Amino acid sequence: MALALQTFATVKDANAALKAQGTRYLGGGTLVVRAANEGDVSVSGLVRSTEPSLST
């Protein structure tokens, strides 16, 4: 199973991408990578944001 990783500059753009079926947000404290490693086939894509306000 391959996972697609998409990176967006803003939270707004990342949120729009999360509307696609099978996508999950990849951020600090999420368990999405664990689920994917355990074979959860409902996860097909990961979305993350590099918006600076998320790291302050």
TAQUI-V960296 format. One line per field, one symbol per residue. psi: psi as a letter, one per 40 degrees, with the letter a starting at -180 (. if undefined). A space follows every 50 residues. Layout:
# TAQUI-V960296
psi=???
This chain:
# TAQUI-V960296
psi=hihhhhhididddddddeeiheiihhiheieddddddeeheeheihhiie hdeef.
